[in-house]
Amino acid sequence: EVQLVESGGGLVQAGGSLRLSCAASGFTFGDYAIGWFRQAPGKEREGVSCFSSSHGYTYYKDSVKGRFTMSTDNAKNTVDLQMDSLKPEDTAVYYCAADFTRFLYGSRWLCLNTSGMEYWGKGTLVTVSS
């Protein structure tokens, strides 16, 4: 059974940093897609950063480019999201997601189509105060 468990959320001041971690179990990083998504209050879920093994390319949402960095540790089966220079508009519940059939569509497609990921964690709340 595939399980994704996020951790690392919390309250931080604008300009600060947080590192989110997603512990994955029930699969190994072979042919796969994995990503971080977020949902702010009253808004739709959106893709923040996605990676697909088919292209080896990490996609980032424009508003987080240069501030967020996604990394995977295949040995530990973890996916981290380093978030720097945080802004109040980054406040949201952050979710880790994975898929093993649609990875061929590529990282950009998977981030722009939130329904493309099959497996989801329960999320971790990030609050950025101004």
DSSP file (Angstrom, degrees, kcal/mol; ACC not computed):
  #  RESIDUE AA STRUCTURE BP1 BP2  ACC     N-H-->O    O-->H-N    N-H-->O    O-->H-N    TCO  KAPPA ALPHA  PHI   PSI    X-CA   Y-CA   Z-CA
    1    1 A E              0   0    0      0, 0.0     2,-0.4     0, 0.0    26,-0.1   0.000 360.0 360.0 360.0 128.0    0.0    0.0    0.0
    2    2 A V        +     0   0    0     24,-0.1     2,-0.4    22,-0.1    24,-0.2  -0.595 360.0 179.1 -76.3 129.1    1.3    3.4   -1.0
    3    3 A Q  E     -A   25   0A   0     22,-2.5    22,-2.3    -2,-0.4     2,-0.4  -0.996  13.7-169.4-133.3 140.6    1.5    5.9    1.8
    4    4 A L  E     -A   24   0A   0     -2,-0.4     2,-0.5   116,-0.3   118,-0.5  -0.995   5.7-174.2-128.5 125.4    2.8    9.4    1.8
    5    5 A V  E     -A   23   0A   0     18,-1.9    18,-2.7    -2,-0.4     2,-0.2  -0.965   9.0-155.6-127.6 117.9    3.3   11.3    5.1
    6    6 A E  E     +A   22   0A   0     -2,-0.5     2,-0.3    16,-0.2    16,-0.2  -0.585  18.0 166.1 -90.3 151.6    4.2   15.0    5.1
    7    7 A S  E     +A   21   0A   0     14,-2.0    14,-2.5    -2,-0.2   117,-0.1  -0.967  40.8  67.2-152.1 165.8    6.0   16.8    7.9
    8    8 A G        +     0   0    0     -2,-0.3    11,-0.3     1,-0.3    14,-0.1   0.380  60.3 135.8 104.9  -4.3    7.7   20.1    8.6
    9    9 A G        +     0   0    0     12,-0.1     2,-0.3     9,-0.1    -1,-0.3  -0.189  21.5 119.0 -70.5 170.0    4.9   22.6    8.4
   10   10 A G  E     -d  126   0B   0    115,-0.8   117,-2.8   114,-0.1     2,-0.5  -0.988  60.7 -50.1 164.8-166.6    4.5   25.4   10.8
   11   11 A L  E     +d  127   0B   0     -2,-0.3     2,-0.3   115,-0.2   117,-0.2  -0.863  52.8 165.4-103.3 131.1    4.4   29.1   11.4
   12   12 A V  E     -d  128   0B   0    115,-2.6   117,-2.5    -2,-0.5     2,-0.1  -0.986  34.4-111.9-143.3 151.0    7.1   31.3   10.0
   13   13 A Q  E >   -d  129   0B   0     -2,-0.3     3,-2.3   115,-0.2    73,-0.2  -0.477  50.3 -82.6 -79.5 154.8    7.6   35.0    9.4
   14   14 A A  T 3  S+     0   0    0    115,-2.5    73,-0.2     1,-0.3    -1,-0.1  -0.291 119.9  29.8 -54.6 137.3    7.7   36.4    5.9
   15   15 A G  T 3  S+     0   0    0     71,-3.2    70,-0.6     1,-0.3    -1,-0.3   0.264 100.2 113.3  92.2 -11.2   11.2   36.0    4.5
   16   16 A G    <   -     0   0    0     -3,-2.3    70,-2.4    70,-0.2     2,-0.3  -0.099  59.4-120.3 -84.9-173.9   11.9   32.9    6.6
   17   17 A S        -     0   0    0     67,-0.2     2,-0.3    68,-0.2    67,-0.2  -0.924  20.8-178.7-131.2 152.6   12.4   29.3    5.5
   18   18 A L  E     - B   0  83A   0     65,-2.2    65,-3.2    -2,-0.3     2,-0.5  -0.982  15.8-147.1-143.1 152.4   10.8   25.9    6.1
   19   19 A R  E     - B   0  82A   0     -2,-0.3     2,-0.3   -11,-0.3    63,-0.2  -0.968  13.9-161.7-123.7 116.5   11.7   22.5    4.9
   20   20 A L  E     - B   0  81A   0     61,-2.6    61,-2.6    -2,-0.5     2,-0.4  -0.701   5.7-161.7 -92.9 147.5    8.9   20.0    4.2
   21   21 A S  E     -AB   7  80A   0    -14,-2.5   -14,-2.0    -2,-0.3     2,-0.5  -0.985   8.4-159.6-131.2 142.9    9.5   16.3    4.0
   22   22 A C  E     -AB   6  79A   0     57,-1.9    57,-1.9    -2,-0.4     2,-0.6  -0.975   8.5-155.1-122.4 116.7    7.4   13.6    2.5
   23   23 A A  E     -AB   5  78A   0    -18,-2.7   -18,-1.9    -2,-0.5     2,-0.4  -0.826  15.5-161.8 -92.5 119.1    8.1   10.0    3.7
   24   24 A A  E     +A    4   0A   0     53,-2.8     2,-0.3    -2,-0.6   -20,-0.2  -0.827  13.7 171.0-105.2 138.1    7.0    7.6    1.0
   25   25 A S  E     +A    3   0A   0    -22,-2.3   -22,-2.5    -2,-0.4     3,-0.1  -0.965  52.7  47.7-140.5 159.4    6.3    3.9    1.6
   26   26 A G  S    S+     0   0    0     -2,-0.3     2,-0.3   -24,-0.2   -24,-0.1   0.446 107.7  47.9  91.1   0.7    4.9    1.0   -0.4
   27   27 A F  S    S-     0   0    0    -24,-0.1     2,-0.3   -26,-0.1    -1,-0.2  -0.978  70.6-129.4-158.8 165.4    6.9    1.7   -3.5
   28   28 A T        -     0   0    0     -2,-0.3     2,-1.7    -3,-0.1     3,-0.1  -0.869  38.9 -97.2-118.1 158.3   10.4    2.5   -4.7
   29   29 A F  S    S+     0   0    0     -2,-0.3     3,-0.1    45,-0.3    45,-0.0  -0.561  79.3 115.1 -78.8  88.7   11.5    5.3   -6.9
   30   30 A G  S    S-     0   0    0     -2,-1.7     2,-0.7     1,-0.2    -1,-0.1   0.438  85.0  -2.8-113.7-103.4   11.7    3.6  -10.3
   31   31 A D  S    S+     0   0    0     -3,-0.1     2,-0.3    69,-0.1    -1,-0.2  -0.872 101.0 121.8 -89.9 112.1    9.2    4.9  -12.9
   32   32 A Y        -     0   0    0     -2,-0.7    21,-2.9    -3,-0.1     2,-0.4  -0.979  53.4-135.3-161.9 167.1    7.2    7.5  -11.0
   33   33 A A  E     +FE  52  99B   0     66,-2.3    66,-2.3    -2,-0.3     2,-0.3  -0.993  25.5 175.8-131.3 141.7    6.0   11.0  -10.7
   34   34 A I  E     +FE  51  98B   0     17,-2.6    17,-2.9    -2,-0.4     2,-0.3  -0.994   5.9 157.7-145.3 150.6    6.0   12.9   -7.4
   35   35 A G  E     -FE  50  97B   0     62,-2.4    62,-2.4    -2,-0.3     2,-0.4  -0.988  36.0-112.7-163.4 169.8    5.2   16.4   -6.5
   36   36 A W  E     +FE  49  96B   0     13,-3.1    12,-2.9    -2,-0.3    13,-1.8  -0.951  32.3 178.0-113.9 134.1    4.2   19.0   -4.0
   37   37 A F  E     -FE  47  95B   0     58,-3.0    58,-3.1    -2,-0.4     2,-0.3  -0.846   8.4-158.2-127.2 163.9    0.8   20.7   -4.2
   38   38 A R  E     -FE  46  94B   0      8,-2.5     8,-2.8    -2,-0.3     2,-0.4  -0.991   9.0-159.7-145.3 155.8   -0.9   23.3   -2.0
   39   39 A Q  E     - E   0  93B   0     54,-2.1    54,-2.2    -2,-0.3     6,-0.2  -0.938  10.5-160.0-138.7 115.0   -4.3   24.6   -1.2
   40   40 A A    >   -     0   0    0      4,-0.4     3,-2.3    -2,-0.4    52,-0.1  -0.536  44.7 -75.7 -86.6 157.6   -4.9   27.9    0.3
   41   41 A P  T 3  S+     0   0    0      0, 0.0    -1,-0.1     0, 0.0     3,-0.1  -0.294 118.6   4.8 -55.3 128.4   -8.2   28.7    2.1
   42   42 A G  T 3  S+     0   0    0      1,-0.2     2,-0.3    -3,-0.1    -2,-0.0   0.539 114.1 100.8  76.1   6.5  -11.0   29.3   -0.4
   43   43 A K  S <  S-     0   0    0     -3,-2.3    -1,-0.2     1,-0.0     2,-0.1  -0.806  75.1-101.3-122.2 163.7   -8.7   28.4   -3.3
   44   44 A E        -     0   0    0     -2,-0.3    -4,-0.4     1,-0.1     2,-0.1  -0.436  46.3 -93.3 -78.3 155.6   -8.3   25.4   -5.5
   45   45 A R        -     0   0    0     -6,-0.2     2,-0.3    -2,-0.1    -6,-0.2  -0.446  48.8-169.2 -66.4 140.5   -5.4   23.0   -5.1
   46   46 A E  E     -F   38   0B   0     -8,-2.8    -8,-2.5    -2,-0.1     2,-0.4  -0.959  24.6-108.8-135.1 152.2   -2.4   23.9   -7.2
   47   47 A G  E     +F   37   0B   0     64,-0.8   -10,-0.3    -2,-0.3     3,-0.1  -0.637  29.6 175.9 -80.5 133.6    0.8   22.3   -8.2
   48   48 A V  E     -     0   0B   0    -12,-2.9    13,-2.7    -2,-0.4     2,-0.3   0.824  69.0  -7.7-101.4 -49.5    3.9   23.8   -6.7
   49   49 A S  E     -FG  36  60B   0    -13,-1.8   -13,-3.1    11,-0.2    -1,-0.3  -0.967  64.7-178.5-154.3 134.7    6.7   21.5   -7.9
   50   50 A C  E     -FG  35  59B   0      9,-1.8     9,-3.1    -2,-0.3     2,-0.4  -0.978   8.3-163.8-138.4 149.2    6.6   18.2   -9.7
   51   51 A F  E     -FG  34  58B   0    -17,-2.9   -17,-2.6    -2,-0.3     2,-0.4  -0.998   2.1-168.1-133.0 135.9    9.1   15.6  -11.0
   52   52 A S  E >>> -FG  33  57B   0      5,-1.0     4,-2.2    -2,-0.4     3,-1.0  -0.990  19.4-146.8-123.5 132.2    8.6   12.8  -13.5
   53   53 A S  T 345S+     0   0    0    -21,-2.9   -20,-0.1    -2,-0.4    -1,-0.1   0.697  95.1  70.7 -68.1 -17.7   11.2   10.1  -14.0
   54   54 A S  T 345S+     0   0    0     49,-0.4    -1,-0.2   -22,-0.3    50,-0.1   0.826 117.9  16.8 -69.4 -30.1   10.3   10.0  -17.7
   55   55 A H  T <45S-     0   0    0     -3,-1.0    -2,-0.2    48,-0.2    -1,-0.2   0.585  90.3-135.6-116.0 -17.5   11.9   13.3  -18.4
   56   56 A G  T  <5 +     0   0    0     -4,-2.2     2,-0.4     1,-0.2    -3,-0.2   0.790  62.3 130.4  65.7  27.1   14.1   13.8  -15.3
   57   57 A Y  E   < -G   52   0B   0     -5,-0.7    -5,-1.0     2,-0.0     2,-0.6  -0.935  51.7-144.3-120.1 134.9   12.9   17.4  -15.1
   58   58 A T  E     -G   51   0B   0     -2,-0.4     2,-0.4    -7,-0.2    -7,-0.2  -0.870  15.5-153.8-100.4 122.8   11.6   19.3  -12.1
   59   59 A Y  E     -G   50   0B   0     -9,-3.1    -9,-1.8    -2,-0.6     2,-0.4  -0.742   9.2-167.4 -94.6 141.1    8.8   21.7  -12.8
   60   60 A Y  E     -G   49   0B   0     -2,-0.4   -11,-0.2   -11,-0.2     5,-0.1  -0.985  27.5-112.4-126.5 140.0    8.2   24.7  -10.5
   61   61 A K    >>  -     0   0    0    -13,-2.7     3,-1.9    -2,-0.4     4,-0.9  -0.433  35.8-116.4 -61.9 142.9    5.2   27.0  -10.4
   62   62 A D  G >4 S+     0   0    0      1,-0.3     3,-0.8     2,-0.2    -1,-0.1   0.866 111.2  58.2 -54.2 -40.9    6.3   30.5  -11.6
   63   63 A S  G 34 S+     0   0    0      1,-0.2    -1,-0.3     3,-0.0    -2,-0.0   0.622 111.8  40.9 -70.9 -10.7    5.6   32.2   -8.3
   64   64 A V  G X> S+     0   0    0     -3,-1.9     4,-2.4   -16,-0.2     3,-2.3   0.475  81.3 124.8-113.4  -4.2    8.0   29.8   -6.4
   65   65 A K  T << S+     0   0    0     -4,-0.9     4,-0.1    -3,-0.8    -3,-0.0  -0.309  81.7  15.4 -58.1 134.3   10.8   29.6   -8.9
   66   66 A G  T 34 S+     0   0    0      2,-0.4    -1,-0.3     1,-0.1     3,-0.1   0.284 126.0  60.3  84.8 -11.5   14.1   30.6   -7.3
   67   67 A R  T <4 S+     0   0    0     -3,-2.3    17,-2.2     1,-0.2     2,-0.3   0.705  97.5  52.4-114.6 -34.9   12.6   30.3   -3.8
   68   68 A F  E  <  -C   83   0A   0     -4,-2.4    -2,-0.4    15,-0.2     2,-0.4  -0.823  58.9-171.3-108.4 144.9   11.6   26.6   -3.5
   69   69 A T  E     -C   82   0A   0     13,-2.3    13,-3.1    -2,-0.3     2,-0.4  -0.981   7.5-156.7-136.8 124.5   13.7   23.6   -4.3
   70   70 A M  E     +C   81   0A   0     -2,-0.4     2,-0.3    11,-0.2    11,-0.2  -0.818  17.9 174.4 -99.4 138.8   12.4   20.0   -4.5
   71   71 A S  E     -C   80   0A   0      9,-2.1     9,-2.9    -2,-0.4     2,-0.4  -0.990  17.1-148.4-142.4 150.8   14.8   17.1   -3.9
   72   72 A T  E     -C   79   0A   0     -2,-0.3     2,-0.5     7,-0.2     7,-0.2  -0.917   4.6-158.7-119.6 146.9   14.5   13.3   -3.6
   73   73 A D  E  >> -C   78   0A   0      5,-2.7     5,-1.6    -2,-0.4     4,-1.4  -0.893   8.1-172.9-122.0  97.8   16.5   10.9   -1.6
   74   74 A N  T  45S+     0   0    0     -2,-0.5   -45,-0.3     1,-0.2    -1,-0.1   0.826  83.2  56.2 -63.4 -32.0   15.9    7.5   -3.2
   75   75 A A  T  45S+     0   0    0      1,-0.2    -1,-0.2    -3,-0.1    -2,-0.0   0.874 118.4  32.6 -68.0 -36.0   17.8    5.6   -0.5
   76   76 A K  T  45S-     0   0    0     -3,-0.4    -1,-0.2     2,-0.1    -2,-0.2   0.520 103.5-127.9 -96.6  -7.2   15.5    7.1    2.2
   77   77 A N  T  <5 +     0   0    0     -4,-1.4   -53,-2.8     1,-0.2     2,-0.3   0.933  63.3 134.5  56.7  48.0   12.3    7.2    0.0
   78   78 A T  E   < -BC  23  73A   0     -5,-1.6    -5,-2.7   -55,-0.2     2,-0.4  -0.927  44.4-158.6-126.9 153.2   11.8   10.8    0.9
   79   79 A V  E     -BC  22  72A   0    -57,-1.9   -57,-1.9    -2,-0.3     2,-0.3  -0.990  16.8-164.7-129.9 122.0   10.9   13.9   -1.1
   80   80 A D  E     -BC  21  71A   0     -9,-2.9    -9,-2.1    -2,-0.4     2,-0.4  -0.748  13.3-156.9-108.5 153.7   11.7   17.3    0.4
   81   81 A L  E     -BC  20  70A   0    -61,-2.6   -61,-2.6    -2,-0.3     2,-0.6  -0.921   9.8-159.4-128.8 106.6   10.6   20.8   -0.4
   82   82 A Q  E     -BC  19  69A   0    -13,-3.1   -13,-2.3    -2,-0.4     2,-0.6  -0.758  10.8-166.6 -85.6 122.0   13.0   23.5    0.7
   83   83 A M  E     +BC  18  68A   0    -65,-3.2   -65,-2.2    -2,-0.6     2,-0.3  -0.941  10.7 173.8-117.8 115.2   11.1   26.8    0.9
   84   84 A D        +     0   0    0    -17,-2.2   -67,-0.2    -2,-0.6   -68,-0.2  -0.740  59.4  23.3-115.1 164.4   13.0   30.0    1.3
   85   85 A S  S    S-     0   0    0    -70,-0.6    -1,-0.2    -2,-0.3   -68,-0.2   0.902  85.0-160.0  48.4  48.9   12.0   33.7    1.2
   86   86 A L        -     0   0    0    -70,-2.4   -71,-3.2    -3,-0.2   -70,-0.2  -0.243   8.0-157.9 -65.2 146.6    8.5   32.7    2.2
   87   87 A K    >   -     0   0    0    -73,-0.2     3,-2.4   -72,-0.1     4,-0.2  -0.853  31.3-110.4-121.3 156.2    5.7   35.1    1.5
   88   88 A P  G >  S+     0   0    0      0, 0.0     3,-1.8     0, 0.0    40,-0.4   0.841 117.2  63.6 -55.3 -32.6    2.2   35.4    3.2
   89   89 A E  G 3  S+     0   0    0      1,-0.3   -49,-0.1   -49,-0.0    -3,-0.0   0.558  88.5  69.5 -72.1  -5.3    0.7   34.2   -0.1
   90   90 A D  G <  S+     0   0    0     -3,-2.4    -1,-0.3    38,-0.0     2,-0.2   0.517  70.8 121.3 -83.8  -5.9    2.6   30.9    0.4
   91   91 A T    <   +     0   0    0     -3,-1.8     2,-0.3    -4,-0.2    36,-0.2  -0.404  40.4 106.7 -61.1 124.5    0.2   30.1    3.3
   92   92 A A  E    S- H   0 126B   0     34,-1.9    34,-2.8    -2,-0.2     2,-0.6  -0.970  75.9 -80.5-178.3 169.6   -1.6   26.9    2.5
   93   93 A V  E     -EH  39 125B   0    -54,-2.2   -54,-2.1    -2,-0.3     2,-0.5  -0.861  48.7-146.3 -87.5 127.4   -1.9   23.2    3.3
   94   94 A Y  E     -EH  38 124B   0     30,-3.1    30,-2.0    -2,-0.6     2,-0.4  -0.836  14.6-165.9-103.2 131.6    0.9   21.5    1.4
   95   95 A Y  E     -E   37   0B   0    -58,-3.1   -58,-3.0    -2,-0.5     2,-0.4  -0.902  14.5-144.0-119.1 143.2    0.4   18.0    0.1
   96   96 A C  E     -E   36   0B   0     -2,-0.4    25,-2.4   -60,-0.2     2,-0.3  -0.859  27.2-179.1 -98.3 139.5    2.8   15.4   -1.3
   97   97 A A  E     -EI  35 120B   0    -62,-2.4   -62,-2.4    -2,-0.4     2,-0.3  -0.974   9.7-172.4-141.5 154.1    1.4   13.3   -4.2
   98   98 A A  E     -EI  34 119B   0     21,-2.2    21,-2.8    -2,-0.3    20,-0.7  -0.977   3.7-175.3-144.8 156.1    2.7   10.5   -6.4
   99   99 A D  E     -E   33   0B   0    -66,-2.3   -66,-2.3    -2,-0.3    18,-0.1  -0.989  13.6-168.9-151.3 150.1    1.6    8.5   -9.4
  100  100 A F  S    S+     0   0    0     -2,-0.3   -69,-0.1   -68,-0.2    17,-0.1   0.304  85.7  42.7-124.8   6.3    3.0    5.5  -11.3
  101  101 A T  S >  S+     0   0    0    -68,-0.1     3,-0.5     2,-0.0    16,-0.1   0.659 111.2  46.9-119.8 -33.3    1.0    5.5  -14.5
  102  102 A R  G >  S+     0   0    0     14,-0.3     3,-2.2     1,-0.2     4,-0.4   0.326  75.9 105.3 -94.5   8.3    0.9    9.1  -15.7
  103  103 A F  G >  S+     0   0    0      1,-0.3     3,-1.4     2,-0.2   -49,-0.4   0.784  70.7  68.8 -60.1 -24.0    4.6    9.9  -15.2
  104  104 A L  G <  S+     0   0    0     -3,-0.5    -1,-0.3     1,-0.3    -2,-0.1   0.699  84.9  69.7 -67.5 -17.7    4.9    9.7  -18.9
  105  105 A Y  G <  S-     0   0    0     -3,-2.2     4,-0.4     1,-0.2    -1,-0.3   0.718 108.4-120.2 -73.6 -18.8    2.9   12.9  -19.3
  106  106 A G    <>  -     0   0    0     -3,-1.4     4,-2.0    -4,-0.4     5,-0.2  -0.036  20.9 -78.4  97.4 159.3    5.8   14.8  -17.7
  107  107 A S  H  > S+     0   0    0      1,-0.2     4,-1.9     2,-0.2     5,-0.2   0.859 123.1  52.7 -67.0 -38.4    6.3   17.0  -14.7
  108  108 A R  H  > S+     0   0    0      1,-0.2     4,-2.0     2,-0.2    -1,-0.2   0.941 110.3  47.5 -65.4 -45.8    4.6   20.2  -16.0
  109  109 A W  H  > S+     0   0    0     -4,-0.4     4,-1.5     1,-0.2    -1,-0.2   0.920 111.0  52.1 -60.6 -43.4    1.4   18.4  -17.0
  110  110 A L  H  < S+     0   0    0     -4,-2.0     6,-0.3     1,-0.2    -1,-0.2   0.855 110.6  47.3 -65.3 -34.7    1.2   16.6  -13.7
  111  111 A C  H  < S+     0   0    0     -4,-1.9   -64,-0.8     1,-0.2    -1,-0.2   0.838 114.1  46.7 -74.7 -32.0    1.6   19.9  -11.8
  112  112 A L  H  < S+     0   0    0     -4,-2.0     2,-0.5     1,-0.2    -2,-0.2   0.653 112.1  52.9 -84.4 -14.9   -1.0   21.7  -13.9
  113  113 A N    ><  -     0   0    0     -4,-1.5     3,-2.6    -5,-0.2     4,-0.3  -0.809  65.5-176.0-121.8  89.3   -3.5   18.8  -13.7
  114  114 A T  G >  S+     0   0    0     -2,-0.5     3,-1.0     1,-0.3    -1,-0.1   0.746  81.0  64.3 -61.6 -23.4   -4.0   18.0  -10.0
  115  115 A S  G 3  S+     0   0    0      1,-0.2    -1,-0.3    -3,-0.1    -5,-0.1   0.558  84.1  79.8 -75.3  -5.1   -6.2   15.1  -10.8
  116  116 A G  G <  S+     0   0    0     -3,-2.6     2,-0.4    -6,-0.3   -14,-0.3   0.725  76.2  80.1 -75.1 -20.7   -3.3   13.4  -12.5
  117  117 A M    <   -     0   0    0     -3,-1.0   -18,-0.2    -4,-0.3     3,-0.0  -0.729  58.8-168.3 -90.9 134.4   -1.8   12.2   -9.2
  118  118 A E        +     0   0    0    -20,-0.7     2,-0.4    -2,-0.4   -19,-0.2   0.847  67.7  54.2 -89.6 -35.9   -3.3    9.1   -7.8
  119  119 A Y  E     -I   98   0B   0    -21,-2.8   -21,-2.2  -116,-0.0     2,-0.4  -0.851  64.1-179.6-110.7 136.4   -1.8    9.0   -4.3
  120  120 A W  E     -I   97   0B   0     -2,-0.4  -116,-0.3   -23,-0.2   -23,-0.2  -0.972  20.5-136.8-134.7 143.8   -1.9   11.8   -1.8
  121  121 A G        -     0   0    0    -25,-2.4  -116,-0.2    -2,-0.4     3,-0.1  -0.300  35.5-106.6 -82.5-180.0   -0.7   12.5    1.7
  122  122 A K        -     0   0    0   -118,-0.5  -117,-0.1     1,-0.2   -27,-0.1   0.606  61.3-120.4 -87.9 -12.4   -2.9   14.2    4.3
  123  123 A G        -     0   0    0    -27,-0.1     2,-0.4   -30,-0.0   -28,-0.2   0.027  12.2-119.4  97.4 157.6   -1.1   17.5    4.1
  124  124 A T  E     - H   0  94B   0    -30,-2.0   -30,-3.1  -117,-0.1     2,-0.4  -0.998  27.8-120.4-138.3 136.4    0.9   19.8    6.4
  125  125 A L  E     - H   0  93B   0     -2,-0.4  -115,-0.8   -32,-0.2     2,-0.5  -0.603  22.4-170.1 -85.9 130.8   -0.1   23.4    7.2
  126  126 A V  E     -dH  10  92B   0    -34,-2.8   -34,-1.9    -2,-0.4     2,-0.5  -0.982   4.3-174.3-116.6 124.6    2.3   26.2    6.4
  127  127 A T  E     -d   11   0B   0   -117,-2.8  -115,-2.6    -2,-0.5     2,-0.6  -0.980   5.0-167.2-122.9 123.3    1.5   29.6    7.7
  128  128 A V  E     -d   12   0B   0     -2,-0.5     2,-0.3   -40,-0.4  -115,-0.2  -0.938  10.8-154.2-112.1 117.8    3.5   32.7    6.8
  129  129 A S  E      d   13   0B   0   -117,-2.5  -115,-2.5    -2,-0.6    -2,-0.0  -0.636 360.0 360.0 -92.6 149.0    2.9   35.8    8.8
  130  130 A S              0   0    0     -2,-0.3    -1,-0.1  -117,-0.2  -117,-0.1   0.447 360.0 360.0 -89.4 360.0    3.6   39.3    7.5
